[in-house]
Amino acid sequence: MKIAFHTPLNRYGDGAPSGDRLMARQLVTLLEELGHAVEILPAERSFMREPDPALLAARKQAAQEVVAALSERWQAPEARPDLIFTYHCHYRAPDLIGPPLAERFDLPFVVAEASDAQKRFDGPWAEAAALARTAILRADLHLCMTERDREGLSRLIPELYRLIELSPFLLGVDEVPEHMAARRATDEPVRLIAVAMMRPGNKAACYVFLARTLARIADLPWTLTLIGDGPERPAIEAAFASLPPGRVRFLGRRERTDILSQLAAHDLFVWPGLNEAYGVVYLEAQAAGLPVAALDSGGVPAVVARDRTALLARHGDEAALSAKIGQLIGDSALRARMGEAARDFARQERNGESARAVLATALSAAVARHGRKAQEVAL
């Protein structure tokens, strides 16, 4: 098939580092490996950090221009796709392009990682939330990457066969360097690492949460390496400033190959994941052989194996997370056992093989459902 691929959250191929951009590239790779021709739609992102009626109006106008241009080009049957595939759709980044094109050309429409936000229908996000819901309801099939999103969509879409689980995955796991468990002196600090952009919102909140969490166990032998940069870096550096000197290193923004090497040179991945969708970096850390300490929050449970590769603390509980991290710092045998399980989990269970099969089944199901809808309309 020819597949038109759209990413409302971030423009595909813009070069910025993030897990969702990596996942978008991975999805395209799998689609192409399945034999499909993928066309990236030439659209700017619709993402808005805060509700802004003027910005939303501009986003809608820009989307209408893209729809008009594509509609003109797709008048020629040979230029027209067979299916539209959208990655990400929620109230902050509604899909403004997929639904009108799917409607105009009567095309199957698949959405991966959509979420519905009923509580946003009252307040300044109401119009954006309604636009996102329009796309969600229009889709023939949804690929749900977290249980939280699946549960939310199931309240909106009664036909549960339209909701297919697609667990987050990591391609190229064999290229990730592995952690080398060298003999350590008993008093040598355990090397902790976290990787995330330093932007406003959840990311900055997670950094501050981590700083307060580690302050509770400052008496234990650990060092922390932080990889990432962004506008919130001064505030984040201030949050960690009360920790003992020499305990925290800020490496700034690094290329992905360097990030993977740094992961392999550390012992434990620590990132709260407070209210976040999920993070591909958890899979990268586990592929390197690092156990994880995080919160049982958002989509984190979708990218770890609880108590096998990761210790998860209650959502929002700093004391509980500090205890989990302290447990892993103090028990080298536990770290080694969980690190080996983490490596196997990422490399064997989340290497993309299952995702490839799920995608193949999902595309066939979306085309079949679309055909059934057309027959029902004809009758």
C-alpha positions as a Markdown table, in Angstrom:
| # | Residue | x | y | z |
|---|---|---|---|---|
| 1 | Met | 0.0 | 0.0 | 0.0 |
| 2 | Lys | 0.9 | 3.7 | -0.3 |
| 3 | Ile | 0.6 | 5.2 | 3.2 |
| 4 | Ala | 0.4 | 8.9 | 4.0 |
| 5 | Phe | 2.1 | 9.4 | 7.4 |
| 6 | His | 1.3 | 12.4 | 9.6 |
| 7 | Thr | 2.8 | 13.5 | 12.9 |
| 8 | Pro | 0.8 | 16.4 | 14.5 |
| 9 | Leu | 2.9 | 16.5 | 17.7 |
| 10 | Asn | 6.3 | 17.2 | 16.0 |
| 11 | Arg | 7.2 | 17.6 | 12.4 |
| 12 | Tyr | 8.7 | 14.4 | 11.1 |
| 13 | Gly | 12.5 | 14.6 | 10.5 |
| 14 | Asp | 13.0 | 18.0 | 12.1 |
| 15 | Gly | 16.2 | 16.7 | 13.8 |
| 16 | Ala | 15.3 | 17.6 | 17.4 |
| 17 | Pro | 16.0 | 14.9 | 19.9 |
| 18 | Ser | 13.0 | 13.2 | 21.5 |
| 19 | Gly | 11.5 | 9.8 | 22.1 |
| 20 | Asp | 8.4 | 10.5 | 20.1 |
| 21 | Arg | 10.4 | 11.5 | 17.1 |
| 22 | Leu | 12.4 | 8.3 | 17.4 |
| 23 | Met | 9.2 | 6.3 | 17.6 |
| 24 | Ala | 7.8 | 8.0 | 14.5 |
| 25 | Arg | 10.9 | 7.0 | 12.6 |
| 26 | Gln | 10.7 | 3.5 | 13.9 |
| 27 | Leu | 7.0 | 3.2 | 12.8 |
| 28 | Val | 8.0 | 4.4 | 9.3 |
| 29 | Thr | 10.8 | 1.8 | 9.2 |
| 30 | Leu | 8.5 | -1.0 | 10.1 |
| 31 | Leu | 5.9 | 0.1 | 7.6 |
| 32 | Glu | 8.5 | 0.1 | 4.9 |
| 33 | Glu | 9.9 | -3.2 | 6.0 |
| 34 | Leu | 6.3 | -4.6 | 5.5 |
| 35 | Gly | 6.6 | -3.5 | 1.9 |
| 36 | His | 4.5 | -0.3 | 2.1 |
| 37 | Ala | 5.5 | 3.0 | 0.4 |
| 38 | Val | 5.4 | 5.8 | 3.0 |
| 39 | Glu | 4.8 | 9.4 | 2.1 |
| 40 | Ile | 5.5 | 11.9 | 4.9 |
| 41 | Leu | 2.8 | 14.6 | 4.8 |
| 42 | Pro | 4.3 | 18.1 | 4.3 |
| 43 | Ala | 2.6 | 19.6 | 7.4 |
| 44 | Glu | 3.8 | 21.7 | 10.3 |
| 45 | Arg | 2.9 | 20.4 | 13.8 |
| 46 | Ser | -0.3 | 21.4 | 15.5 |
| 47 | Phe | 1.1 | 21.2 | 19.0 |
| 48 | Met | 0.3 | 23.9 | 21.5 |
| 49 | Arg | 2.0 | 24.1 | 24.9 |
| 50 | Glu | -0.7 | 26.3 | 26.3 |
| 51 | Pro | -4.3 | 27.1 | 25.1 |
| 52 | Asp | -4.1 | 29.9 | 22.6 |
| 53 | Pro | -7.1 | 30.7 | 20.4 |
| 54 | Ala | -5.1 | 32.8 | 17.9 |
| 55 | Leu | -2.5 | 30.1 | 17.6 |
| 56 | Leu | -5.1 | 27.4 | 17.2 |
| 57 | Ala | -6.7 | 29.5 | 14.4 |
| 58 | Ala | -3.4 | 29.7 | 12.7 |
| 59 | Arg | -2.9 | 26.0 | 13.0 |
| 60 | Lys | -6.3 | 25.3 | 11.5 |
| 61 | Gln | -5.6 | 27.7 | 8.6 |
| 62 | Ala | -2.2 | 26.1 | 7.9 |
| 63 | Ala | -3.8 | 22.7 | 8.0 |
| 64 | Gln | -6.5 | 23.8 | 5.5 |
| 65 | Glu | -3.9 | 24.9 | 3.1 |
| 66 | Val | -2.1 | 21.6 | 3.3 |
| 67 | Val | -5.4 | 19.7 | 2.8 |
| 68 | Ala | -6.2 | 21.9 | -0.2 |
| 69 | Ala | -2.7 | 21.3 | -1.8 |
| 70 | Leu | -2.9 | 17.6 | -1.2 |
| 71 | Ser | -6.4 | 17.4 | -2.4 |
| 72 | Glu | -5.3 | 19.0 | -5.7 |
| 73 | Arg | -2.4 | 16.6 | -6.1 |
| 74 | Trp | -4.4 | 13.5 | -5.1 |
| 75 | Gln | -6.9 | 14.1 | -7.8 |
| 76 | Ala | -4.7 | 11.9 | -9.9 |
| 77 | Pro | -5.4 | 8.3 | -8.7 |
| 78 | Glu | -1.8 | 7.3 | -9.0 |
| 79 | Ala | -0.7 | 10.0 | -6.6 |
| 80 | Arg | -3.3 | 9.1 | -4.0 |
| 81 | Pro | -2.4 | 7.0 | -0.9 |
| 82 | Asp | -4.3 | 3.9 | 0.1 |
| 83 | Leu | -4.4 | 4.7 | 3.8 |
| 84 | Ile | -3.6 | 7.6 | 6.2 |
| 85 | Phe | -1.6 | 6.9 | 9.3 |
| 86 | Thr | -1.4 | 9.5 | 12.1 |
| 87 | Tyr | 1.1 | 9.2 | 14.9 |
| 88 | His | -0.1 | 11.1 | 18.0 |
| 89 | Cys | -3.4 | 12.9 | 18.4 |
| 90 | His | -4.5 | 14.6 | 21.6 |
| 91 | Tyr | -5.9 | 17.9 | 22.8 |
| 92 | Arg | -2.5 | 19.6 | 22.7 |
| 93 | Ala | -1.8 | 18.2 | 19.2 |
| 94 | Pro | -5.1 | 17.5 | 17.4 |
| 95 | Asp | -4.9 | 15.9 | 13.9 |
| 96 | Leu | -6.3 | 18.6 | 11.7 |
| 97 | Ile | -5.2 | 17.0 | 8.4 |
| 98 | Gly | -6.0 | 13.2 | 8.5 |
| 99 | Pro | -9.8 | 13.4 | 9.0 |
| 100 | Pro | -10.6 | 15.8 | 6.2 |
| 101 | Leu | -8.4 | 13.9 | 3.7 |
| 102 | Ala | -9.7 | 10.5 | 4.8 |
| 103 | Glu | -13.3 | 11.8 | 4.4 |
| 104 | Arg | -12.7 | 13.5 | 1.0 |
| 105 | Phe | -11.0 | 10.6 | -0.6 |
| 106 | Asp | -12.8 | 7.8 | 1.3 |
| 107 | Leu | -9.5 | 6.4 | 2.7 |
| 108 | Pro | -8.9 | 4.0 | 5.7 |
| 109 | Phe | -7.5 | 6.0 | 8.6 |
| 110 | Val | -5.3 | 4.6 | 11.4 |
| 111 | Val | -4.1 | 6.5 | 14.5 |
| 112 | Ala | -1.3 | 5.4 | 16.8 |
| 113 | Glu | -1.0 | 6.8 | 20.3 |
| 114 | Ala | -4.2 | 8.9 | 20.6 |
| 115 | Ser | -5.6 | 10.0 | 23.9 |
| 116 | Asp | -9.0 | 11.5 | 24.7 |
| 117 | Ala | -9.3 | 14.2 | 27.4 |
| 118 | Gln | -12.9 | 14.6 | 28.6 |
| 119 | Lys | -11.9 | 17.0 | 31.3 |
| 120 | Arg | -10.5 | 19.4 | 28.7 |
| 121 | Phe | -14.0 | 20.0 | 27.2 |
| 122 | Asp | -14.7 | 22.5 | 30.0 |
| 123 | Gly | -12.2 | 25.4 | 29.8 |
| 124 | Pro | -9.7 | 27.0 | 27.4 |
| 125 | Trp | -8.7 | 23.7 | 25.7 |
| 126 | Ala | -12.3 | 22.8 | 24.7 |
| 127 | Glu | -12.0 | 23.5 | 21.0 |
| 128 | Ala | -8.7 | 21.7 | 20.6 |
| 129 | Ala | -10.0 | 18.7 | 22.6 |
| 130 | Ala | -13.1 | 18.5 | 20.3 |
| 131 | Leu | -10.9 | 18.6 | 17.2 |
| 132 | Ala | -8.8 | 15.7 | 18.6 |
| 133 | Arg | -11.9 | 13.7 | 19.4 |
| 134 | Thr | -13.2 | 14.3 | 15.9 |
| 135 | Ala | -10.1 | 12.5 | 14.5 |
| 136 | Ile | -10.3 | 9.8 | 17.2 |
| 137 | Leu | -13.9 | 8.9 | 16.3 |
| 138 | Arg | -13.1 | 9.1 | 12.5 |
| 139 | Ala | -10.3 | 6.6 | 12.7 |
| 140 | Asp | -11.0 | 3.1 | 11.6 |
| 141 | Leu | -8.5 | 1.7 | 14.0 |
| 142 | His | -6.3 | 2.8 | 17.0 |
| 143 | Leu | -2.9 | 1.5 | 18.0 |
| 144 | Cys | -2.7 | 1.9 | 21.8 |
| 145 | Met | 0.8 | 2.1 | 23.2 |
| 146 | Thr | -0.2 | 2.4 | 26.8 |
| 147 | Glu | -3.0 | 0.8 | 28.9 |
| 148 | Arg | -4.0 | 4.3 | 30.1 |
| 149 | Asp | -4.7 | 5.5 | 26.6 |
| 150 | Arg | -6.5 | 2.3 | 25.7 |
| 151 | Glu | -8.8 | 2.6 | 28.8 |
| 152 | Gly | -9.5 | 6.2 | 27.8 |
| 153 | Leu | -10.4 | 5.4 | 24.2 |
| 154 | Ser | -12.5 | 2.4 | 25.3 |
| 155 | Arg | -14.9 | 4.8 | 27.0 |
| 156 | Leu | -15.3 | 6.6 | 23.7 |
| 157 | Ile | -15.2 | 3.7 | 21.3 |
| 158 | Pro | -17.5 | 0.8 | 22.1 |
| 159 | Glu | -16.1 | -1.4 | 19.3 |
| 160 | Leu | -13.1 | -2.7 | 21.2 |
| 161 | Tyr | -11.8 | -4.5 | 18.1 |
| 162 | Arg | -10.9 | -1.0 | 16.9 |
| 163 | Leu | -8.4 | -0.8 | 19.7 |
| 164 | Ile | -5.2 | -2.8 | 19.2 |
| 165 | Glu | -2.3 | -3.0 | 21.6 |
| 166 | Leu | 1.1 | -2.0 | 20.2 |
| 167 | Ser | 3.7 | -2.1 | 23.0 |
| 168 | Pro | 6.5 | 0.5 | 22.7 |
| 169 | Phe | 9.5 | -1.0 | 21.0 |
| 170 | Leu | 13.1 | -0.3 | 20.1 |
| 171 | Leu | 14.7 | -1.1 | 16.8 |
| 172 | Gly | 18.4 | -1.7 | 16.4 |
| 173 | Val | 18.9 | -3.1 | 19.9 |
| 174 | Asp | 22.0 | -4.9 | 18.8 |
| 175 | Glu | 23.7 | -1.6 | 18.2 |
| 176 | Val | 23.2 | -0.5 | 21.8 |
| 177 | Pro | 26.4 | -1.0 | 23.8 |
| 178 | Glu | 26.0 | -3.3 | 26.8 |
| 179 | His | 26.9 | -2.4 | 30.4 |
| 180 | Met | 30.0 | -4.0 | 31.6 |
| 181 | Ala | 29.8 | -5.2 | 35.2 |
| 182 | Ala | 33.4 | -4.7 | 36.3 |
| 183 | Arg | 34.5 | -5.5 | 39.8 |
| 184 | Arg | 33.8 | -2.5 | 42.0 |
| 185 | Ala | 35.3 | -1.3 | 45.3 |
| 186 | Thr | 32.9 | -1.5 | 48.1 |
| 187 | Asp | 32.9 | 2.2 | 48.6 |
| 188 | Glu | 32.8 | 3.2 | 45.0 |
| 189 | Pro | 29.7 | 5.2 | 44.2 |
| 190 | Val | 26.9 | 3.6 | 42.1 |
| 191 | Arg | 26.6 | 5.5 | 38.8 |
| 192 | Leu | 23.0 | 6.8 | 38.2 |
| 193 | Ile | 21.9 | 8.4 | 35.0 |
| 194 | Ala | 18.9 | 10.2 | 33.6 |
| 195 | Val | 18.2 | 11.5 | 30.0 |
| 196 | Ala | 15.5 | 14.0 | 29.2 |
| 197 | Met | 15.0 | 17.4 | 27.6 |
| 198 | Met | 15.0 | 20.4 | 29.9 |
| 199 | Arg | 11.8 | 21.9 | 28.8 |
| 200 | Pro | 8.8 | 23.4 | 30.7 |
| 201 | Gly | 6.0 | 21.1 | 31.9 |
| 202 | Asn | 6.4 | 17.4 | 32.8 |
| 203 | Lys | 10.1 | 17.2 | 32.0 |
| 204 | Ala | 11.1 | 20.1 | 34.3 |
| 205 | Ala | 8.8 | 18.8 | 37.0 |
| 206 | Cys | 10.4 | 15.4 | 36.8 |
| 207 | Tyr | 13.9 | 16.9 | 37.2 |
| 208 | Val | 12.8 | 18.8 | 40.3 |
| 209 | Phe | 11.1 | 15.7 | 41.6 |
| 210 | Leu | 14.3 | 13.7 | 41.1 |
| 211 | Ala | 16.4 | 16.3 | 42.8 |
| 212 | Arg | 14.2 | 16.2 | 45.9 |
| 213 | Thr | 14.1 | 12.4 | 45.8 |
| 214 | Leu | 17.9 | 12.0 | 45.7 |
| 215 | Ala | 18.3 | 14.6 | 48.5 |
| 216 | Arg | 16.6 | 12.1 | 50.8 |
| 217 | Ile | 19.5 | 9.5 | 50.1 |
| 218 | Ala | 22.4 | 11.9 | 49.9 |
| 219 | Asp | 24.2 | 9.8 | 52.5 |
| 220 | Leu | 24.4 | 6.8 | 50.1 |
| 221 | Pro | 27.3 | 6.3 | 47.7 |
| 222 | Trp | 26.0 | 7.5 | 44.3 |
| 223 | Thr | 26.8 | 9.9 | 41.5 |
| 224 | Leu | 24.3 | 11.2 | 38.9 |
| 225 | Thr | 24.8 | 12.1 | 35.3 |
| 226 | Leu | 22.2 | 14.2 | 33.6 |
| 227 | Ile | 22.0 | 14.4 | 29.8 |
| 228 | Gly | 19.7 | 17.0 | 28.2 |
| 229 | Asp | 19.4 | 20.7 | 27.7 |
| 230 | Gly | 16.7 | 23.3 | 27.2 |
| 231 | Pro | 15.2 | 26.5 | 28.5 |
| 232 | Glu | 14.6 | 25.1 | 32.0 |
| 233 | Arg | 18.3 | 24.2 | 32.6 |
| 234 | Pro | 19.1 | 27.1 | 35.0 |
| 235 | Ala | 16.1 | 26.2 | 37.2 |
| 236 | Ile | 17.0 | 22.5 | 37.0 |
| 237 | Glu | 20.6 | 23.2 | 38.0 |
| 238 | Ala | 19.3 | 25.2 | 40.9 |
| 239 | Ala | 17.1 | 22.3 | 42.0 |
| 240 | Phe | 20.2 | 20.0 | 42.3 |
| 241 | Ala | 22.5 | 22.7 | 43.8 |
| 242 | Ser | 21.8 | 21.6 | 47.4 |
| 243 | Leu | 23.3 | 18.2 | 46.8 |
| 244 | Pro | 26.9 | 17.6 | 47.9 |
| 245 | Pro | 29.5 | 18.9 | 45.6 |
| 246 | Gly | 30.7 | 16.6 | 42.8 |
| 247 | Arg | 27.6 | 14.3 | 43.0 |
| 248 | Val | 25.9 | 15.6 | 39.8 |
| 249 | Arg | 27.2 | 16.1 | 36.3 |
| 250 | Phe | 25.4 | 18.0 | 33.6 |
| 251 | Leu | 26.5 | 16.8 | 30.2 |
| 252 | Gly | 24.1 | 18.9 | 28.2 |
| 253 | Arg | 22.7 | 17.8 | 24.9 |
| 254 | Arg | 24.4 | 14.8 | 23.3 |
| 255 | Glu | 24.0 | 12.9 | 20.1 |
| 256 | Arg | 22.1 | 9.6 | 20.4 |
| 257 | Thr | 25.2 | 7.4 | 19.9 |
| 258 | Asp | 26.9 | 9.2 | 22.8 |
| 259 | Ile | 23.8 | 8.9 | 24.9 |
| 260 | Leu | 23.8 | 5.1 | 24.3 |
| 261 | Ser | 27.5 | 4.9 | 25.2 |
| 262 | Gln | 26.9 | 6.9 | 28.4 |
| 263 | Leu | 24.0 | 4.6 | 29.4 |
| 264 | Ala | 26.3 | 1.6 | 29.1 |
| 265 | Ala | 28.9 | 3.3 | 31.3 |
| 266 | His | 26.4 | 3.7 | 34.2 |
| 267 | Asp | 24.7 | 1.3 | 36.6 |
| 268 | Leu | 21.1 | 2.5 | 37.2 |
| 269 | Phe | 18.6 | 4.5 | 35.2 |
| 270 | Val | 16.6 | 6.9 | 37.4 |
| 271 | Trp | 13.8 | 8.9 | 35.9 |
| 272 | Pro | 10.4 | 9.5 | 37.7 |
| 273 | Gly | 8.3 | 9.7 | 34.5 |
| 274 | Leu | 5.7 | 11.8 | 36.4 |
| 275 | Asn | 2.5 | 11.9 | 34.3 |
| 276 | Glu | 4.5 | 11.2 | 31.1 |
| 277 | Ala | 3.1 | 9.1 | 28.2 |
| 278 | Tyr | 6.1 | 6.7 | 28.2 |
| 279 | Gly | 9.7 | 7.0 | 27.2 |
| 280 | Val | 11.7 | 5.1 | 24.6 |
| 281 | Val | 14.8 | 6.0 | 26.7 |
| 282 | Tyr | 13.7 | 3.5 | 29.3 |
| 283 | Leu | 14.0 | 0.8 | 26.6 |
| 284 | Glu | 17.4 | 2.2 | 25.5 |
| 285 | Ala | 18.6 | 2.0 | 29.1 |
| 286 | Gln | 17.3 | -1.5 | 29.6 |
| 287 | Ala | 18.9 | -2.6 | 26.3 |
| 288 | Ala | 22.2 | -1.4 | 27.7 |
| 289 | Gly | 21.6 | -3.6 | 30.7 |
| 290 | Leu | 20.6 | -1.1 | 33.3 |
| 291 | Pro | 17.8 | -1.7 | 35.8 |
| 292 | Val | 15.3 | 1.2 | 36.2 |
| 293 | Ala | 13.9 | 3.0 | 39.2 |
| 294 | Ala | 10.8 | 5.1 | 38.4 |
| 295 | Leu | 7.3 | 6.0 | 39.4 |
| 296 | Asp | 4.2 | 3.9 | 38.6 |
| 297 | Ser | 2.9 | 6.8 | 36.6 |
| 298 | Gly | 1.6 | 7.5 | 33.2 |
| 299 | Gly | 2.9 | 5.2 | 30.6 |
| 300 | Val | 6.0 | 4.1 | 32.5 |
| 301 | Pro | 4.6 | 0.6 | 33.1 |
| 302 | Ala | 4.4 | 0.1 | 29.3 |
| 303 | Val | 8.1 | 0.2 | 28.8 |
| 304 | Val | 9.4 | -1.8 | 31.8 |
| 305 | Ala | 8.7 | -5.2 | 33.4 |
| 306 | Arg | 7.6 | -4.4 | 36.9 |
| 307 | Asp | 9.8 | -6.0 | 39.6 |
| 308 | Arg | 11.8 | -7.9 | 36.9 |
| 309 | Thr | 13.6 | -5.0 | 35.2 |
| 310 | Ala | 12.3 | -2.1 | 37.2 |
| 311 | Leu | 11.3 | -1.0 | 40.7 |
| 312 | Leu | 8.3 | 1.3 | 40.5 |
| 313 | Ala | 7.2 | 3.6 | 43.4 |
| 314 | Arg | 3.7 | 4.9 | 43.9 |
| 315 | His | 2.8 | 7.9 | 41.7 |
| 316 | Gly | 4.0 | 11.1 | 43.2 |
| 317 | Asp | 5.8 | 9.5 | 46.3 |
| 318 | Glu | 9.3 | 10.9 | 46.7 |
| 319 | Ala | 10.0 | 8.8 | 49.8 |
| 320 | Ala | 9.0 | 5.6 | 48.1 |
| 321 | Leu | 11.1 | 6.3 | 45.0 |
| 322 | Ser | 14.1 | 7.2 | 47.1 |
| 323 | Ala | 13.7 | 3.9 | 48.9 |
| 324 | Lys | 13.6 | 2.0 | 45.6 |
| 325 | Ile | 16.7 | 3.8 | 44.4 |
| 326 | Gly | 18.4 | 3.2 | 47.7 |
| 327 | Gln | 17.5 | -0.5 | 47.5 |
| 328 | Leu | 19.2 | -0.8 | 44.2 |
| 329 | Ile | 22.2 | 1.2 | 45.3 |
| 330 | Gly | 22.8 | -1.0 | 48.3 |
| 331 | Asp | 22.3 | -4.4 | 46.6 |
| 332 | Ser | 24.8 | -5.1 | 43.8 |
| 333 | Ala | 23.4 | -8.6 | 43.2 |
| 334 | Leu | 19.9 | -7.2 | 42.7 |
| 335 | Arg | 21.2 | -4.6 | 40.3 |
| 336 | Ala | 23.1 | -7.3 | 38.3 |
| 337 | Arg | 20.1 | -9.6 | 38.2 |
| 338 | Met | 17.7 | -6.9 | 37.2 |
| 339 | Gly | 20.2 | -5.5 | 34.7 |
| 340 | Glu | 20.5 | -8.8 | 32.9 |
| 341 | Ala | 16.7 | -9.2 | 32.9 |
| 342 | Ala | 16.4 | -5.6 | 31.5 |
| 343 | Arg | 18.8 | -6.4 | 28.7 |
| 344 | Asp | 16.8 | -9.5 | 27.7 |
| 345 | Phe | 13.5 | -7.7 | 28.0 |
| 346 | Ala | 14.5 | -4.9 | 25.6 |
| 347 | Arg | 16.5 | -7.0 | 23.2 |
| 348 | Gln | 14.2 | -10.0 | 23.0 |
| 349 | Glu | 10.7 | -8.8 | 23.9 |
| 350 | Arg | 10.7 | -5.2 | 22.6 |
| 351 | Asn | 13.0 | -5.5 | 19.6 |
| 352 | Gly | 10.3 | -4.6 | 17.0 |
| 353 | Glu | 9.4 | -8.2 | 15.9 |
| 354 | Ser | 6.1 | -8.2 | 17.7 |
| 355 | Ala | 5.4 | -4.6 | 16.6 |
| 356 | Arg | 5.9 | -5.6 | 13.0 |
| 357 | Ala | 3.4 | -8.3 | 13.2 |
| 358 | Val | 0.9 | -6.1 | 15.1 |
| 359 | Leu | 1.2 | -3.4 | 12.4 |
| 360 | Ala | 0.6 | -5.9 | 9.6 |
| 361 | Thr | -2.5 | -7.2 | 11.3 |
| 362 | Ala | -3.7 | -3.7 | 12.1 |
| 363 | Leu | -3.4 | -2.3 | 8.6 |
| 364 | Ser | -5.4 | -5.3 | 7.2 |
| 365 | Ala | -8.0 | -4.8 | 9.9 |
| 366 | Ala | -8.3 | -1.1 | 9.2 |
| 367 | Val | -8.8 | -1.7 | 5.5 |
| 368 | Ala | -11.4 | -4.4 | 6.2 |
| 369 | Arg | -13.4 | -2.2 | 8.6 |
| 370 | His | -13.3 | 0.7 | 6.1 |
| 371 | Gly | -14.7 | -1.6 | 3.5 |
| 372 | Arg | -17.5 | -2.7 | 5.7 |
| 373 | Lys | -18.4 | 0.9 | 6.5 |
| 374 | Ala | -18.6 | 1.7 | 2.8 |
| 375 | Gln | -20.9 | -1.3 | 2.3 |
| 376 | Glu | -23.1 | -0.2 | 5.1 |
| 377 | Val | -23.4 | 3.3 | 3.7 |
| 378 | Ala | -24.2 | 1.8 | 0.2 |
| 379 | Leu | -27.1 | -0.2 | 1.8 |
